Amino acid sequence: MFHAPAYIFDFDGVIADSMSMHMSAWSQAHQDIFGRELAQLQRIAGLDSIKIARKLATEAQMADKWELFLAKKRSLVLDLVDTIELLPGARDFLSHLQKSKVPHGICTNATKAFIERVLGNHQILVPPHITVDMVARPKPHPEPYLKAVELLEVPLAQQSEVVVFEDSRHGLRAAKDAGLYCIGLSTMHSKEELISAGAKKVYTSLEEALKHLQQNPKP
């Protein structure tokens, strides 16, 4: 196993198979509130919900309806949250780190209640985490990752060796700007897109990444 001082995971699209659910909810809410189809879904991946709601409402020339739009999206998510499955390798990776007592945590633009609900449904102990409701500037700003390494008590001299798993360009940008070692998961974007956003390596899933890290000294 690669001896990093800590591992940090994004949540949606890395641990939880929830990206399609979020995108479907945004699309349906956009149709319901603004009466039109939402195009180019990938451009909003990795942004926090308030920023997405304001951005899309402004684009629809209905900026005053962003709160209604966001409430509708969150209502749709609540209807589906208990159907969310974990992505391949997520359970094993988290379990391995816990048993090995390797510092690890979650850094996400999702809410605390959301990640606790999903992990609780799968009987997984929730690791230390930084969620969107704990920061002033969510991803793609580096603040969440800077708070995450502080939470995990990583010494400053070792922070560049902290391994981050991200599936979105916005998330990779945040981790890169925080000075961390970025690994991309191609659950949403291509390998080339992830590398251009800052990923040093790209895997298809945490399952593939764990197998590699168990066999190689470097990620």
Biotite code that builds the C-alpha atoms (Angstrom):
import biotite.structure as struc

atoms = struc.array([
    struc.Atom([0.000, 0.000, 0.000], chain_id="A", res_id=1, res_name="MET", atom_name="CA", element="C"),
    struc.Atom([1.262, 3.461, -0.890], chain_id="A", res_id=2, res_name="PHE", atom_name="CA", element="C"),
    struc.Atom([2.349, 5.154, 2.333], chain_id="A", res_id=3, res_name="HIS", atom_name="CA", element="C"),
    struc.Atom([0.617, 8.507, 2.075], chain_id="A", res_id=4, res_name="ALA", atom_name="CA", element="C"),
    struc.Atom([0.255, 10.625, 5.226], chain_id="A", res_id=5, res_name="PRO", atom_name="CA", element="C"),
    struc.Atom([-3.505, 10.669, 4.556], chain_id="A", res_id=6, res_name="ALA", atom_name="CA", element="C"),
    struc.Atom([-6.167, 9.883, 1.974], chain_id="A", res_id=7, res_name="TYR", atom_name="CA", element="C"),
    struc.Atom([-9.061, 12.197, 1.175], chain_id="A", res_id=8, res_name="ILE", atom_name="CA", element="C"),
    struc.Atom([-12.091, 11.251, -0.902], chain_id="A", res_id=9, res_name="PHE", atom_name="CA", element="C"),
    struc.Atom([-14.689, 13.254, -2.735], chain_id="A", res_id=10, res_name="ASP", atom_name="CA", element="C"),
    struc.Atom([-18.118, 11.672, -2.202], chain_id="A", res_id=11, res_name="PHE", atom_name="CA", element="C"),
    struc.Atom([-20.477, 11.837, -5.200], chain_id="A", res_id=12, res_name="ASP", atom_name="CA", element="C"),
    struc.Atom([-18.986, 9.872, -8.068], chain_id="A", res_id=13, res_name="GLY", atom_name="CA", element="C"),
    struc.Atom([-16.085, 8.575, -5.949], chain_id="A", res_id=14, res_name="VAL", atom_name="CA", element="C"),
    struc.Atom([-17.639, 6.753, -2.994], chain_id="A", res_id=15, res_name="ILE", atom_name="CA", element="C"),
    struc.Atom([-21.345, 6.998, -3.804], chain_id="A", res_id=16, res_name="ALA", atom_name="CA", element="C"),
    struc.Atom([-22.924, 6.108, -7.137], chain_id="A", res_id=17, res_name="ASP", atom_name="CA", element="C"),
    struc.Atom([-25.011, 9.251, -6.909], chain_id="A", res_id=18, res_name="SER", atom_name="CA", element="C"),
    struc.Atom([-23.936, 11.510, -9.767], chain_id="A", res_id=19, res_name="MET", atom_name="CA", element="C"),
    struc.Atom([-26.604, 10.285, -12.183], chain_id="A", res_id=20, res_name="SER", atom_name="CA", element="C"),
    struc.Atom([-29.217, 10.790, -9.454], chain_id="A", res_id=21, res_name="MET", atom_name="CA", element="C"),
    struc.Atom([-28.053, 14.378, -8.818], chain_id="A", res_id=22, res_name="HIS", atom_name="CA", element="C"),
    struc.Atom([-27.978, 15.187, -12.526], chain_id="A", res_id=23, res_name="MET", atom_name="CA", element="C"),
    struc.Atom([-31.418, 13.684, -13.059], chain_id="A", res_id=24, res_name="SER", atom_name="CA", element="C"),
    struc.Atom([-32.761, 15.768, -10.155], chain_id="A", res_id=25, res_name="ALA", atom_name="CA", element="C"),
    struc.Atom([-31.219, 18.962, -11.565], chain_id="A", res_id=26, res_name="TRP", atom_name="CA", element="C"),
    struc.Atom([-32.669, 18.209, -15.000], chain_id="A", res_id=27, res_name="SER", atom_name="CA", element="C"),
    struc.Atom([-36.148, 17.490, -13.667], chain_id="A", res_id=28, res_name="GLN", atom_name="CA", element="C"),
    struc.Atom([-36.123, 20.552, -11.403], chain_id="A", res_id=29, res_name="ALA", atom_name="CA", element="C"),
    struc.Atom([-34.948, 22.716, -14.316], chain_id="A", res_id=30, res_name="HIS", atom_name="CA", element="C"),
    struc.Atom([-37.811, 21.463, -16.467], chain_id="A", res_id=31, res_name="GLN", atom_name="CA", element="C"),
    struc.Atom([-40.363, 21.898, -13.667], chain_id="A", res_id=32, res_name="ASP", atom_name="CA", element="C"),
    struc.Atom([-39.307, 25.420, -12.621], chain_id="A", res_id=33, res_name="ILE", atom_name="CA", element="C"),
    struc.Atom([-38.000, 26.952, -15.828], chain_id="A", res_id=34, res_name="PHE", atom_name="CA", element="C"),
    struc.Atom([-39.956, 24.937, -18.378], chain_id="A", res_id=35, res_name="GLY", atom_name="CA", element="C"),
    struc.Atom([-36.968, 23.986, -20.488], chain_id="A", res_id=36, res_name="ARG", atom_name="CA", element="C"),
    struc.Atom([-34.419, 21.198, -20.888], chain_id="A", res_id=37, res_name="GLU", atom_name="CA", element="C"),
    struc.Atom([-31.066, 21.491, -19.133], chain_id="A", res_id=38, res_name="LEU", atom_name="CA", element="C"),
    struc.Atom([-28.125, 21.057, -21.513], chain_id="A", res_id=39, res_name="ALA", atom_name="CA", element="C"),
    struc.Atom([-24.465, 20.205, -20.912], chain_id="A", res_id=40, res_name="GLN", atom_name="CA", element="C"),
    struc.Atom([-24.886, 18.627, -17.495], chain_id="A", res_id=41, res_name="LEU", atom_name="CA", element="C"),
    struc.Atom([-21.191, 17.877, -16.960], chain_id="A", res_id=42, res_name="GLN", atom_name="CA", element="C"),
    struc.Atom([-20.332, 21.567, -16.641], chain_id="A", res_id=43, res_name="ARG", atom_name="CA", element="C"),
    struc.Atom([-21.998, 21.729, -13.224], chain_id="A", res_id=44, res_name="ILE", atom_name="CA", element="C"),
    struc.Atom([-20.340, 18.616, -11.799], chain_id="A", res_id=45, res_name="ALA", atom_name="CA", element="C"),
    struc.Atom([-18.338, 19.373, -8.668], chain_id="A", res_id=46, res_name="GLY", atom_name="CA", element="C"),
    struc.Atom([-19.910, 22.778, -7.962], chain_id="A", res_id=47, res_name="LEU", atom_name="CA", element="C"),
    struc.Atom([-21.894, 23.341, -4.782], chain_id="A", res_id=48, res_name="ASP", atom_name="CA", element="C"),
    struc.Atom([-25.686, 23.342, -5.010], chain_id="A", res_id=49, res_name="SER", atom_name="CA", element="C"),
    struc.Atom([-26.216, 27.033, -4.252], chain_id="A", res_id=50, res_name="ILE", atom_name="CA", element="C"),
    struc.Atom([-23.747, 28.073, -6.932], chain_id="A", res_id=51, res_name="LYS", atom_name="CA", element="C"),
    struc.Atom([-25.408, 25.699, -9.433], chain_id="A", res_id=52, res_name="ILE", atom_name="CA", element="C"),
    struc.Atom([-28.895, 26.965, -8.604], chain_id="A", res_id=53, res_name="ALA", atom_name="CA", element="C"),
    struc.Atom([-27.886, 30.622, -8.939], chain_id="A", res_id=54, res_name="ARG", atom_name="CA", element="C"),
    struc.Atom([-25.958, 29.984, -12.162], chain_id="A", res_id=55, res_name="LYS", atom_name="CA", element="C"),
    struc.Atom([-28.722, 28.030, -13.907], chain_id="A", res_id=56, res_name="LEU", atom_name="CA", element="C"),
    struc.Atom([-31.478, 30.371, -12.735], chain_id="A", res_id=57, res_name="ALA", atom_name="CA", element="C"),
    struc.Atom([-29.541, 33.336, -14.103], chain_id="A", res_id=58, res_name="THR", atom_name="CA", element="C"),
    struc.Atom([-28.976, 31.538, -17.410], chain_id="A", res_id=59, res_name="GLU", atom_name="CA", element="C"),
    struc.Atom([-32.721, 30.866, -17.605], chain_id="A", res_id=60, res_name="ALA", atom_name="CA", element="C"),
    struc.Atom([-33.307, 34.594, -16.994], chain_id="A", res_id=61, res_name="GLN", atom_name="CA", element="C"),
    struc.Atom([-35.227, 33.754, -13.831], chain_id="A", res_id=62, res_name="MET", atom_name="CA", element="C"),
    struc.Atom([-32.588, 34.632, -11.241], chain_id="A", res_id=63, res_name="ALA", atom_name="CA", element="C"),
    struc.Atom([-35.228, 35.384, -8.618], chain_id="A", res_id=64, res_name="ASP", atom_name="CA", element="C"),
    struc.Atom([-36.361, 31.736, -8.693], chain_id="A", res_id=65, res_name="LYS", atom_name="CA", element="C"),
    struc.Atom([-33.042, 30.151, -7.725], chain_id="A", res_id=66, res_name="TRP", atom_name="CA", element="C"),
    struc.Atom([-34.203, 29.248, -4.204], chain_id="A", res_id=67, res_name="GLU", atom_name="CA", element="C"),
    struc.Atom([-37.387, 27.626, -5.520], chain_id="A", res_id=68, res_name="LEU", atom_name="CA", element="C"),
    struc.Atom([-35.288, 25.768, -8.079], chain_id="A", res_id=69, res_name="PHE", atom_name="CA", element="C"),
    struc.Atom([-32.868, 24.520, -5.420], chain_id="A", res_id=70, res_name="LEU", atom_name="CA", element="C"),
    struc.Atom([-35.691, 23.458, -3.101], chain_id="A", res_id=71, res_name="ALA", atom_name="CA", element="C"),
    struc.Atom([-37.244, 21.432, -5.912], chain_id="A", res_id=72, res_name="LYS", atom_name="CA", element="C"),
    struc.Atom([-33.934, 19.716, -6.674], chain_id="A", res_id=73, res_name="LYS", atom_name="CA", element="C"),
    struc.Atom([-33.362, 18.856, -3.010], chain_id="A", res_id=74, res_name="ARG", atom_name="CA", element="C"),
    struc.Atom([-36.911, 17.495, -2.741], chain_id="A", res_id=75, res_name="SER", atom_name="CA", element="C"),
    struc.Atom([-36.267, 15.183, -5.682], chain_id="A", res_id=76, res_name="LEU", atom_name="CA", element="C"),
    struc.Atom([-33.003, 14.002, -4.112], chain_id="A", res_id=77, res_name="VAL", atom_name="CA", element="C"),
    struc.Atom([-34.738, 13.153, -0.834], chain_id="A", res_id=78, res_name="LEU", atom_name="CA", element="C"),
    struc.Atom([-37.061, 10.856, -2.750], chain_id="A", res_id=79, res_name="ASP", atom_name="CA", element="C"),
    struc.Atom([-34.069, 8.913, -4.093], chain_id="A", res_id=80, res_name="LEU", atom_name="CA", element="C"),
    struc.Atom([-31.353, 9.124, -1.433], chain_id="A", res_id=81, res_name="VAL", atom_name="CA", element="C"),
    struc.Atom([-32.082, 5.712, 0.059], chain_id="A", res_id=82, res_name="ASP", atom_name="CA", element="C"),
    struc.Atom([-31.610, 4.032, -3.335], chain_id="A", res_id=83, res_name="THR", atom_name="CA", element="C"),
    struc.Atom([-27.980, 5.167, -3.679], chain_id="A", res_id=84, res_name="ILE", atom_name="CA", element="C"),
    struc.Atom([-25.409, 2.371, -3.922], chain_id="A", res_id=85, res_name="GLU", atom_name="CA", element="C"),
    struc.Atom([-21.669, 2.543, -3.285], chain_id="A", res_id=86, res_name="LEU", atom_name="CA", element="C"),
    struc.Atom([-19.241, 2.520, -6.181], chain_id="A", res_id=87, res_name="LEU", atom_name="CA", element="C"),
    struc.Atom([-16.901, -0.470, -6.712], chain_id="A", res_id=88, res_name="PRO", atom_name="CA", element="C"),
    struc.Atom([-14.085, -0.567, -4.189], chain_id="A", res_id=89, res_name="GLY", atom_name="CA", element="C"),
    struc.Atom([-15.429, 2.171, -1.908], chain_id="A", res_id=90, res_name="ALA", atom_name="CA", element="C"),
    struc.Atom([-16.333, -0.104, 1.002], chain_id="A", res_id=91, res_name="ARG", atom_name="CA", element="C"),
    struc.Atom([-13.085, -2.091, 0.757], chain_id="A", res_id=92, res_name="ASP", atom_name="CA", element="C"),
    struc.Atom([-10.890, 0.999, 0.473], chain_id="A", res_id=93, res_name="PHE", atom_name="CA", element="C"),
    struc.Atom([-12.454, 2.726, 3.490], chain_id="A", res_id=94, res_name="LEU", atom_name="CA", element="C"),
    struc.Atom([-12.354, -0.505, 5.482], chain_id="A", res_id=95, res_name="SER", atom_name="CA", element="C"),
    struc.Atom([-8.697, -1.071, 4.636], chain_id="A", res_id=96, res_name="HIS", atom_name="CA", element="C"),
    struc.Atom([-7.719, 2.416, 5.769], chain_id="A", res_id=97, res_name="LEU", atom_name="CA", element="C"),
    struc.Atom([-9.717, 2.100, 8.970], chain_id="A", res_id=98, res_name="GLN", atom_name="CA", element="C"),
    struc.Atom([-8.182, -1.266, 9.867], chain_id="A", res_id=99, res_name="LYS", atom_name="CA", element="C"),
    struc.Atom([-4.701, -0.027, 9.001], chain_id="A", res_id=100, res_name="SER", atom_name="CA", element="C"),
    struc.Atom([-5.291, 3.141, 11.038], chain_id="A", res_id=101, res_name="LYS", atom_name="CA", element="C"),
    struc.Atom([-4.293, 5.337, 8.095], chain_id="A", res_id=102, res_name="VAL", atom_name="CA", element="C"),
    struc.Atom([-5.685, 8.894, 8.415], chain_id="A", res_id=103, res_name="PRO", atom_name="CA", element="C"),
    struc.Atom([-8.476, 9.431, 5.902], chain_id="A", res_id=104, res_name="HIS", atom_name="CA", element="C"),
    struc.Atom([-11.544, 11.563, 5.386], chain_id="A", res_id=105, res_name="GLY", atom_name="CA", element="C"),
    struc.Atom([-14.153, 12.903, 3.007], chain_id="A", res_id=106, res_name="ILE", atom_name="CA", element="C"),
    struc.Atom([-14.146, 16.343, 1.407], chain_id="A", res_id=107, res_name="CYS", atom_name="CA", element="C"),
    struc.Atom([-17.320, 17.112, -0.488], chain_id="A", res_id=108, res_name="THR", atom_name="CA", element="C"),
    struc.Atom([-19.718, 19.746, -1.734], chain_id="A", res_id=109, res_name="ASN", atom_name="CA", element="C"),
    struc.Atom([-22.513, 17.504, -0.470], chain_id="A", res_id=110, res_name="ALA", atom_name="CA", element="C"),
    struc.Atom([-24.112, 18.164, 2.917], chain_id="A", res_id=111, res_name="THR", atom_name="CA", element="C"),
    struc.Atom([-23.203, 16.471, 6.183], chain_id="A", res_id=112, res_name="LYS", atom_name="CA", element="C"),
    struc.Atom([-26.709, 14.988, 6.446], chain_id="A", res_id=113, res_name="ALA", atom_name="CA", element="C"),
    struc.Atom([-26.473, 13.539, 2.931], chain_id="A", res_id=114, res_name="PHE", atom_name="CA", element="C"),
    struc.Atom([-23.183, 11.679, 3.350], chain_id="A", res_id=115, res_name="ILE", atom_name="CA", element="C"),
    struc.Atom([-24.146, 10.411, 6.796], chain_id="A", res_id=116, res_name="GLU", atom_name="CA", element="C"),
    struc.Atom([-27.468, 9.149, 5.433], chain_id="A", res_id=117, res_name="ARG", atom_name="CA", element="C"),
    struc.Atom([-25.871, 7.304, 2.507], chain_id="A", res_id=118, res_name="VAL", atom_name="CA", element="C"),
    struc.Atom([-23.013, 5.767, 4.496], chain_id="A", res_id=119, res_name="LEU", atom_name="CA", element="C"),
    struc.Atom([-25.369, 4.909, 7.332], chain_id="A", res_id=120, res_name="GLY", atom_name="CA", element="C"),
    struc.Atom([-27.604, 3.041, 4.906], chain_id="A", res_id=121, res_name="ASN", atom_name="CA", element="C"),
    struc.Atom([-24.583, 0.891, 4.042], chain_id="A", res_id=122, res_name="HIS", atom_name="CA", element="C"),
    struc.Atom([-23.463, 0.423, 7.648], chain_id="A", res_id=123, res_name="GLN", atom_name="CA", element="C"),
    struc.Atom([-20.193, 2.288, 7.101], chain_id="A", res_id=124, res_name="ILE", atom_name="CA", element="C"),
    struc.Atom([-18.638, 4.297, 9.898], chain_id="A", res_id=125, res_name="LEU", atom_name="CA", element="C"),
    struc.Atom([-18.502, 7.901, 8.716], chain_id="A", res_id=126, res_name="VAL", atom_name="CA", element="C"),
    struc.Atom([-14.855, 9.095, 8.659], chain_id="A", res_id=127, res_name="PRO", atom_name="CA", element="C"),
    struc.Atom([-13.798, 12.669, 9.479], chain_id="A", res_id=128, res_name="PRO", atom_name="CA", element="C"),
    struc.Atom([-15.251, 14.960, 6.868], chain_id="A", res_id=129, res_name="HIS", atom_name="CA", element="C"),
    struc.Atom([-15.517, 18.477, 5.495], chain_id="A", res_id=130, res_name="ILE", atom_name="CA", element="C"),
    struc.Atom([-18.886, 19.193, 3.880], chain_id="A", res_id=131, res_name="THR", atom_name="CA", element="C"),
    struc.Atom([-20.376, 22.150, 2.061], chain_id="A", res_id=132, res_name="VAL", atom_name="CA", element="C"),
    struc.Atom([-22.094, 23.354, 5.230], chain_id="A", res_id=133, res_name="ASP", atom_name="CA", element="C"),
    struc.Atom([-18.718, 23.666, 6.999], chain_id="A", res_id=134, res_name="MET", atom_name="CA", element="C"),
    struc.Atom([-16.940, 26.097, 4.666], chain_id="A", res_id=135, res_name="VAL", atom_name="CA", element="C"),
    struc.Atom([-17.393, 29.643, 3.425], chain_id="A", res_id=136, res_name="ALA", atom_name="CA", element="C"),
    struc.Atom([-16.025, 28.885, -0.059], chain_id="A", res_id=137, res_name="ARG", atom_name="CA", element="C"),
    struc.Atom([-16.857, 25.427, -1.463], chain_id="A", res_id=138, res_name="PRO", atom_name="CA", element="C"),
    struc.Atom([-14.986, 23.673, -4.277], chain_id="A", res_id=139, res_name="LYS", atom_name="CA", element="C"),
    struc.Atom([-13.525, 24.662, -6.717], chain_id="A", res_id=140, res_name="PRO", atom_name="CA", element="C"),
    struc.Atom([-11.959, 26.923, -4.060], chain_id="A", res_id=141, res_name="HIS", atom_name="CA", element="C"),
    struc.Atom([-9.208, 25.055, -2.154], chain_id="A", res_id=142, res_name="PRO", atom_name="CA", element="C"),
    struc.Atom([-10.673, 25.951, 1.271], chain_id="A", res_id=143, res_name="GLU", atom_name="CA", element="C"),
    struc.Atom([-12.443, 22.575, 1.780], chain_id="A", res_id=144, res_name="PRO", atom_name="CA", element="C"),
    struc.Atom([-9.235, 20.618, 1.146], chain_id="A", res_id=145, res_name="TYR", atom_name="CA", element="C"),
    struc.Atom([-7.147, 22.928, 3.285], chain_id="A", res_id=146, res_name="LEU", atom_name="CA", element="C"),
    struc.Atom([-9.630, 22.362, 6.110], chain_id="A", res_id=147, res_name="LYS", atom_name="CA", element="C"),
    struc.Atom([-9.550, 18.608, 5.460], chain_id="A", res_id=148, res_name="ALA", atom_name="CA", element="C"),
    struc.Atom([-5.760, 18.313, 5.904], chain_id="A", res_id=149, res_name="VAL", atom_name="CA", element="C"),
    struc.Atom([-6.067, 20.428, 9.043], chain_id="A", res_id=150, res_name="GLU", atom_name="CA", element="C"),
    struc.Atom([-8.809, 18.130, 10.349], chain_id="A", res_id=151, res_name="LEU", atom_name="CA", element="C"),
    struc.Atom([-6.607, 15.096, 9.676], chain_id="A", res_id=152, res_name="LEU", atom_name="CA", element="C"),
    struc.Atom([-3.659, 16.838, 11.396], chain_id="A", res_id=153, res_name="GLU", atom_name="CA", element="C"),
    struc.Atom([-1.295, 16.400, 8.459], chain_id="A", res_id=154, res_name="VAL", atom_name="CA", element="C"),
    struc.Atom([2.022, 18.211, 9.033], chain_id="A", res_id=155, res_name="PRO", atom_name="CA", element="C"),
    struc.Atom([2.672, 21.033, 6.579], chain_id="A", res_id=156, res_name="LEU", atom_name="CA", element="C"),
    struc.Atom([5.789, 19.315, 5.220], chain_id="A", res_id=157, res_name="ALA", atom_name="CA", element="C"),
    struc.Atom([3.748, 16.253, 4.232], chain_id="A", res_id=158, res_name="GLN", atom_name="CA", element="C"),
    struc.Atom([0.686, 17.896, 2.735], chain_id="A", res_id=159, res_name="GLN", atom_name="CA", element="C"),
    struc.Atom([1.916, 17.568, -0.860], chain_id="A", res_id=160, res_name="SER", atom_name="CA", element="C"),
    struc.Atom([1.913, 13.777, -0.339], chain_id="A", res_id=161, res_name="GLU", atom_name="CA", element="C"),
    struc.Atom([-1.745, 13.604, 0.756], chain_id="A", res_id=162, res_name="VAL", atom_name="CA", element="C"),
    struc.Atom([-3.648, 11.556, -1.849], chain_id="A", res_id=163, res_name="VAL", atom_name="CA", element="C"),
    struc.Atom([-6.974, 12.912, -3.062], chain_id="A", res_id=164, res_name="VAL", atom_name="CA", element="C"),
    struc.Atom([-9.513, 10.989, -5.159], chain_id="A", res_id=165, res_name="PHE", atom_name="CA", element="C"),
    struc.Atom([-11.755, 13.180, -7.318], chain_id="A", res_id=166, res_name="GLU", atom_name="CA", element="C"),
    struc.Atom([-14.017, 12.594, -10.317], chain_id="A", res_id=167, res_name="ASP", atom_name="CA", element="C"),
    struc.Atom([-14.722, 16.188, -11.366], chain_id="A", res_id=168, res_name="SER", atom_name="CA", element="C"),
    struc.Atom([-12.597, 18.935, -12.873], chain_id="A", res_id=169, res_name="ARG", atom_name="CA", element="C"),
    struc.Atom([-13.803, 21.422, -10.253], chain_id="A", res_id=170, res_name="HIS", atom_name="CA", element="C"),
    struc.Atom([-12.826, 19.060, -7.452], chain_id="A", res_id=171, res_name="GLY", atom_name="CA", element="C"),
    struc.Atom([-9.402, 18.394, -8.928], chain_id="A", res_id=172, res_name="LEU", atom_name="CA", element="C"),
    struc.Atom([-8.825, 22.111, -9.277], chain_id="A", res_id=173, res_name="ARG", atom_name="CA", element="C"),
    struc.Atom([-9.602, 22.575, -5.576], chain_id="A", res_id=174, res_name="ALA", atom_name="CA", element="C"),
    struc.Atom([-7.262, 19.764, -4.506], chain_id="A", res_id=175, res_name="ALA", atom_name="CA", element="C"),
    struc.Atom([-4.480, 20.899, -6.847], chain_id="A", res_id=176, res_name="LYS", atom_name="CA", element="C"),
    struc.Atom([-4.712, 24.486, -5.595], chain_id="A", res_id=177, res_name="ASP", atom_name="CA", element="C"),
    struc.Atom([-4.481, 23.126, -2.038], chain_id="A", res_id=178, res_name="ALA", atom_name="CA", element="C"),
    struc.Atom([-1.154, 21.517, -3.025], chain_id="A", res_id=179, res_name="GLY", atom_name="CA", element="C"),
    struc.Atom([-2.292, 17.890, -2.693], chain_id="A", res_id=180, res_name="LEU", atom_name="CA", element="C"),
    struc.Atom([-1.539, 14.793, -4.803], chain_id="A", res_id=181, res_name="TYR", atom_name="CA", element="C"),
    struc.Atom([-4.537, 14.373, -7.115], chain_id="A", res_id=182, res_name="CYS", atom_name="CA", element="C"),
    struc.Atom([-5.865, 11.110, -8.524], chain_id="A", res_id=183, res_name="ILE", atom_name="CA", element="C"),
    struc.Atom([-8.795, 11.175, -10.938], chain_id="A", res_id=184, res_name="GLY", atom_name="CA", element="C"),
    struc.Atom([-11.566, 8.612, -11.257], chain_id="A", res_id=185, res_name="LEU", atom_name="CA", element="C"),
    struc.Atom([-13.100, 8.445, -14.724], chain_id="A", res_id=186, res_name="SER", atom_name="CA", element="C"),
    struc.Atom([-16.709, 8.036, -13.607], chain_id="A", res_id=187, res_name="THR", atom_name="CA", element="C"),
    struc.Atom([-17.730, 11.248, -15.381], chain_id="A", res_id=188, res_name="MET", atom_name="CA", element="C"),
    struc.Atom([-14.856, 12.736, -17.362], chain_id="A", res_id=189, res_name="HIS", atom_name="CA", element="C"),
    struc.Atom([-12.281, 11.226, -19.698], chain_id="A", res_id=190, res_name="SER", atom_name="CA", element="C"),
    struc.Atom([-8.724, 10.457, -18.614], chain_id="A", res_id=191, res_name="LYS", atom_name="CA", element="C"),
    struc.Atom([-7.454, 13.354, -20.703], chain_id="A", res_id=192, res_name="GLU", atom_name="CA", element="C"),
    struc.Atom([-9.893, 15.826, -19.124], chain_id="A", res_id=193, res_name="GLU", atom_name="CA", element="C"),
    struc.Atom([-8.947, 14.723, -15.614], chain_id="A", res_id=194, res_name="LEU", atom_name="CA", element="C"),
    struc.Atom([-5.222, 14.964, -16.277], chain_id="A", res_id=195, res_name="ILE", atom_name="CA", element="C"),
    struc.Atom([-5.637, 18.430, -17.767], chain_id="A", res_id=196, res_name="SER", atom_name="CA", element="C"),
    struc.Atom([-7.489, 19.432, -14.588], chain_id="A", res_id=197, res_name="ALA", atom_name="CA", element="C"),
    struc.Atom([-4.616, 18.308, -12.369], chain_id="A", res_id=198, res_name="GLY", atom_name="CA", element="C"),
    struc.Atom([-4.794, 14.529, -11.898], chain_id="A", res_id=199, res_name="ALA", atom_name="CA", element="C"),
    struc.Atom([-1.415, 12.799, -11.653], chain_id="A", res_id=200, res_name="LYS", atom_name="CA", element="C"),
    struc.Atom([-2.993, 9.393, -12.296], chain_id="A", res_id=201, res_name="LYS", atom_name="CA", element="C"),
    struc.Atom([-6.422, 8.228, -13.420], chain_id="A", res_id=202, res_name="VAL", atom_name="CA", element="C"),
    struc.Atom([-8.278, 5.040, -12.493], chain_id="A", res_id=203, res_name="TYR", atom_name="CA", element="C"),
    struc.Atom([-11.725, 3.797, -13.408], chain_id="A", res_id=204, res_name="THR", atom_name="CA", element="C"),
    struc.Atom([-12.757, 3.222, -9.789], chain_id="A", res_id=205, res_name="SER", atom_name="CA", element="C"),
    struc.Atom([-11.524, 2.971, -6.219], chain_id="A", res_id=206, res_name="LEU", atom_name="CA", element="C"),
    struc.Atom([-11.492, -0.781, -6.770], chain_id="A", res_id=207, res_name="GLU", atom_name="CA", element="C"),
    struc.Atom([-8.839, -0.442, -9.469], chain_id="A", res_id=208, res_name="GLU", atom_name="CA", element="C"),
    struc.Atom([-6.924, 2.154, -7.452], chain_id="A", res_id=209, res_name="ALA", atom_name="CA", element="C"),
    struc.Atom([-6.850, -0.061, -4.341], chain_id="A", res_id=210, res_name="LEU", atom_name="CA", element="C"),
    struc.Atom([-5.538, -3.060, -6.301], chain_id="A", res_id=211, res_name="LYS", atom_name="CA", element="C"),
    struc.Atom([-2.782, -0.905, -7.775], chain_id="A", res_id=212, res_name="HIS", atom_name="CA", element="C"),
    struc.Atom([-1.800, 0.659, -4.460], chain_id="A", res_id=213, res_name="LEU", atom_name="CA", element="C"),
    struc.Atom([-1.611, -2.746, -2.789], chain_id="A", res_id=214, res_name="GLN", atom_name="CA", element="C"),
    struc.Atom([0.883, -3.886, -5.419], chain_id="A", res_id=215, res_name="GLN", atom_name="CA", element="C"),
    struc.Atom([2.944, -0.739, -6.023], chain_id="A", res_id=216, res_name="ASN", atom_name="CA", element="C"),
    struc.Atom([4.870, 1.678, -3.800], chain_id="A", res_id=217, res_name="PRO", atom_name="CA", element="C"),
    struc.Atom([3.536, 4.702, -5.666], chain_id="A", res_id=218, res_name="LYS", atom_name="CA", element="C"),
    struc.Atom([0.006, 5.676, -6.777], chain_id="A", res_id=219, res_name="PRO", atom_name="CA", element="C"),
])
